[in-house]
Amino acid sequence: MKIRISHTTTYSYDSPVSYGLQQVRLTPPTDGNQTVIDWRMDIEGGKAELTCEDQYQNTCTLVQTHDNASQVAITVSGEIETHNPDGVYGKRYGPAPLWHYQQTTKRTEPGDGIAALSQLITNSAGDLAELHALSARILADVPYGKVPTTVTTTAEEALALGGGVCQDHAQIFIAAVRNAGIPARYVSGYLMMDDHADQDATHAWAEAHIEGLGWVAFDVSNGISPDERYVRLAVGRDSTDAAPVSGLWKGNAQEAVKVMLQVQQ
């Protein structure tokens, strides 16, 4: 399936900032599940300082805001051909060992709620039926959008609140799976919706490592394993590692963020 994407993130400041730097993970990789046909990044109000691979082999671009700028806009666009109908990413590994994905993080630290969920997993080698059952349980306990959360909400906090979005669902799943002894990781990317092209944000899902299969993806928010409608951008232990855009600025300004995103065939 060929998917066309246009994605603009605009940062506006109510007074000029003397310095700003954004770390951008918005370059999809070409791998066994997808092929990048064309992709470009355009920047207004700043410039790309450096592009490199991080410890997870994500492509990262550092974007510096022009001095005394009041706005910087980062636009990525292009076409991706996807080849993954079943959600299995497989036995493809980077420099980070599997045990690294068993380590907890601040956003995936298990508490009593996560510990209770992890009891649904009895096979530490990973079992598809158990993992799908866990995904369904999380969506039932944490309905999409029922309670507002933020980018800093932890898995345990979202579970206790009883609501969240794709970031929260993925991190709850990851925390529970890790607590059961299974490597798990966070994936950021795009999802082509069947009924509309315009979207408010990128998407996120989780991957668990199953012996014999390798990495297998679970989109808790939609109750499925990702298929050809999904484009992956970055991976990491949690949403911090795989954030599409993160950064800082120097000054007394207040920041406002606007996202314009289209994903379509």
C-alpha positions as CSV (number, residue, x, y, z in Angstrom):
1,M,0.0,0.0,0.0
2,K,1.3,3.5,-0.9
3,I,0.6,6.1,1.7
4,R,1.1,9.9,1.2
5,I,1.9,12.0,4.3
6,S,2.1,15.8,4.9
7,H,2.8,16.8,8.5
8,T,3.5,20.3,9.8
9,T,4.4,21.2,13.4
10,T,4.4,24.9,14.1
11,Y,5.8,26.4,17.3
12,S,4.8,29.9,18.0
13,Y,6.1,32.2,20.8
14,D,4.4,35.2,22.3
15,S,7.7,37.0,22.3
16,P,11.0,36.4,20.4
17,V,13.2,33.6,21.8
18,S,17.0,34.0,21.9
19,Y,17.6,30.3,21.3
20,G,15.6,27.2,20.5
21,L,16.5,23.6,19.6
22,Q,14.2,20.8,18.5
23,Q,15.1,17.1,18.3
24,V,13.0,15.8,15.4
25,R,12.3,12.1,14.7
26,L,10.1,12.4,11.7
27,T,12.1,10.5,9.1
28,P,10.6,7.0,8.5
29,P,13.1,4.2,7.9
30,T,13.2,1.8,5.0
31,D,13.1,-1.7,6.3
32,G,11.4,-5.0,5.6
33,N,8.0,-3.6,6.4
34,Q,8.1,-0.3,4.5
35,T,9.9,1.4,1.7
36,V,10.5,5.2,1.6
37,I,9.7,6.3,-2.0
38,D,10.4,10.0,-1.3
39,W,10.7,12.1,1.9
40,R,11.7,15.7,2.6
41,M,11.9,18.1,5.5
42,D,11.2,21.8,5.1
43,I,11.9,24.3,7.9
44,E,10.7,27.9,8.3
45,G,12.1,30.1,11.0
46,G,15.1,27.8,11.7
47,K,17.6,25.4,10.1
48,A,18.7,21.8,10.4
49,E,22.0,21.7,12.3
50,L,22.7,17.9,12.2
51,T,21.1,14.6,11.2
52,C,22.3,11.4,12.8
53,E,21.1,8.0,14.1
54,D,20.4,7.7,17.8
55,Q,21.0,4.5,20.0
56,Y,17.8,2.9,18.6
57,Q,18.8,3.7,15.0
58,N,16.1,6.3,14.7
59,T,17.0,9.2,12.3
60,C,17.2,12.4,14.4
61,T,17.5,15.9,13.0
62,L,18.4,18.8,15.3
63,V,16.6,22.0,14.2
64,Q,17.8,25.3,15.6
65,T,15.4,28.2,15.7
66,H,16.7,31.4,14.2
67,D,17.8,34.0,16.7
68,N,14.9,36.1,18.0
69,A,12.4,34.1,16.1
70,S,8.7,34.1,17.1
71,Q,7.8,31.0,15.1
72,V,9.4,27.9,13.7
73,A,7.5,25.4,11.4
74,I,8.8,21.9,10.6
75,T,7.1,20.2,7.6
76,V,7.8,16.6,6.5
77,S,6.1,15.1,3.5
78,G,6.5,12.2,1.1
79,E,5.3,8.8,0.1
80,I,5.8,5.4,1.8
81,E,5.0,1.9,0.5
82,T,4.1,-0.5,3.3
83,H,4.4,-4.3,3.1
84,N,3.2,-5.5,6.6
85,P,-0.2,-7.1,6.7
86,D,0.1,-9.0,10.0
87,G,1.9,-6.8,12.6
88,V,5.0,-9.0,12.8
89,Y,8.1,-6.9,12.6
90,G,10.2,-10.0,13.1
91,K,13.7,-10.9,14.2
92,R,15.3,-7.6,13.3
93,Y,17.6,-6.1,16.0
94,G,19.7,-3.0,16.3
95,P,22.5,-2.2,18.8
96,A,20.2,-2.1,21.8
97,P,20.0,-5.7,23.3
98,L,16.8,-7.3,24.3
99,W,17.4,-6.9,28.0
100,H,17.5,-3.1,27.4
101,Y,13.8,-3.3,26.6
102,Q,13.1,-5.1,29.8
103,Q,14.3,-2.1,31.8
104,T,11.7,0.1,33.3
105,T,11.6,3.9,32.8
106,K,10.0,6.8,34.7
107,R,7.0,6.6,32.4
108,T,6.6,2.8,32.5
109,E,7.4,2.3,36.2
110,P,4.9,-0.4,37.4
111,G,2.7,0.2,40.4
112,D,-0.1,-1.9,41.9
113,G,-2.3,-1.5,38.9
114,I,0.3,-2.4,36.3
115,A,1.3,-5.4,38.5
116,A,-2.2,-6.6,38.5
117,L,-2.5,-6.4,34.7
118,S,0.8,-8.2,34.2
119,Q,-0.8,-11.3,35.9
120,L,-2.7,-11.9,32.7
121,I,0.7,-12.9,31.2
122,T,1.8,-16.4,32.3
123,N,4.2,-17.2,29.5
124,S,7.5,-15.2,29.9
125,A,8.4,-16.2,26.3
126,G,5.4,-14.3,25.0
127,D,2.1,-15.8,23.9
128,L,0.0,-14.1,21.2
129,A,-3.4,-15.0,22.8
130,E,-2.3,-13.6,26.2
131,L,-0.9,-10.4,24.7
132,H,-4.0,-9.7,22.7
133,A,-6.1,-10.4,25.8
134,L,-4.0,-7.9,27.7
135,S,-4.5,-5.3,25.0
136,A,-8.2,-5.8,25.1
137,R,-8.2,-5.5,28.9
138,I,-6.3,-2.2,28.8
139,L,-8.7,-0.7,26.3
140,A,-11.6,-1.7,28.5
141,D,-10.1,-0.3,31.6
142,V,-8.7,2.8,30.0
143,P,-11.2,4.0,27.3
144,Y,-9.7,6.2,24.6
145,G,-10.2,9.9,25.4
146,K,-12.4,9.4,28.4
147,V,-10.0,11.3,30.7
148,P,-7.5,13.9,29.5
149,T,-3.8,13.1,29.9
150,T,-0.6,14.9,29.0
151,V,2.6,13.9,27.3
152,T,4.2,13.4,30.8
153,T,1.5,11.1,32.2
154,T,2.9,7.8,33.3
155,A,1.5,4.4,32.6
156,E,0.4,3.9,36.2
157,E,-1.2,7.3,36.3
158,A,-3.2,6.8,33.1
159,L,-4.4,3.4,34.4
160,A,-5.5,4.9,37.7
161,L,-7.3,7.8,35.8
162,G,-9.2,5.3,33.7
163,G,-8.7,7.0,30.4
164,G,-6.0,8.0,27.9
165,V,-4.8,8.2,24.4
166,C,-2.6,6.0,22.2
167,Q,0.6,7.1,24.1
168,D,-1.0,6.0,27.4
169,H,-2.3,2.7,26.0
170,A,1.1,1.8,24.6
171,Q,3.0,2.6,27.8
172,I,0.5,0.7,30.0
173,F,0.9,-2.3,27.7
174,I,4.7,-2.0,27.7
175,A,4.9,-1.6,31.5
176,A,2.7,-4.7,32.1
177,V,4.5,-6.9,29.6
178,R,7.9,-5.9,31.0
179,N,6.7,-6.6,34.5
180,A,5.9,-10.1,33.3
181,G,9.5,-10.5,32.0
182,I,9.0,-9.9,28.3
183,P,11.0,-7.2,26.3
184,A,8.7,-4.5,25.0
185,R,9.1,-1.2,23.3
186,Y,7.3,1.9,22.1
187,V,6.7,2.8,18.5
188,S,5.8,6.2,17.1
189,G,4.4,6.6,13.6
190,Y,1.4,7.3,11.4
191,L,-1.9,5.5,10.9
192,M,-4.0,6.0,7.7
193,M,-7.6,6.2,8.8
194,D,-10.2,4.6,6.6
195,D,-12.7,7.5,6.8
196,H,-10.7,10.7,6.9
197,A,-7.3,12.1,5.9
198,D,-7.0,15.0,8.3
199,Q,-5.6,14.1,11.8
200,D,-4.6,15.9,14.9
201,A,-1.4,14.0,15.8
202,T,0.9,11.1,15.1
203,H,0.0,7.7,16.3
204,A,1.7,5.3,18.8
205,W,1.7,1.6,19.5
206,A,3.7,-1.1,21.3
207,E,5.8,-4.1,20.3
208,A,6.5,-7.2,22.4
209,H,9.2,-9.7,21.8
210,I,7.8,-13.2,21.3
211,E,10.3,-16.2,21.1
212,G,10.2,-17.7,17.6
213,L,8.5,-14.6,16.0
214,G,10.6,-11.7,17.2
215,W,8.9,-8.3,17.5
216,V,5.1,-8.3,17.2
217,A,3.1,-5.0,17.3
218,F,-0.1,-4.3,19.2
219,D,-2.2,-1.1,18.7
220,V,-4.1,-1.1,22.0
221,S,-6.2,2.0,21.0
222,N,-7.7,0.2,18.0
223,G,-7.6,-3.3,19.3
224,I,-5.6,-4.7,16.4
225,S,-2.0,-5.6,15.4
226,P,-0.8,-2.9,13.0
227,D,-1.2,-3.7,9.3
228,E,-0.3,-2.0,6.0
229,R,-2.0,1.3,7.0
230,Y,0.7,2.0,9.6
231,V,4.0,3.8,8.9
232,R,6.7,3.6,11.6
233,L,8.9,6.5,12.5
234,A,10.9,5.7,15.7
235,V,11.2,3.2,18.5
236,G,12.4,3.4,22.1
237,R,11.7,2.2,25.6
238,D,8.9,4.8,26.1
239,S,7.4,7.9,24.5
240,T,10.4,10.0,25.5
241,D,12.8,7.9,23.5
242,A,10.6,7.9,20.4
243,A,9.0,11.4,20.6
244,P,8.4,12.7,17.1
245,V,9.5,16.2,18.2
246,S,11.0,17.4,21.5
247,G,13.0,20.4,22.4
248,L,13.7,23.5,24.5
249,W,14.0,27.2,24.1
250,K,15.6,30.1,26.0
251,G,13.6,33.1,27.0
252,N,10.5,34.2,28.8
253,A,8.1,33.4,26.0
254,Q,5.0,31.2,26.2
255,E,4.9,28.5,23.6
256,A,1.9,27.3,21.5
257,V,2.0,24.3,19.2
258,K,-0.2,23.7,16.1
259,V,-0.2,20.4,14.1
260,M,-1.5,19.9,10.6
261,L,-1.4,16.3,9.4
262,Q,-2.8,14.5,6.4
263,V,-2.3,10.7,5.9
264,Q,-3.9,9.2,2.8
265,Q,-3.5,6.9,-0.2
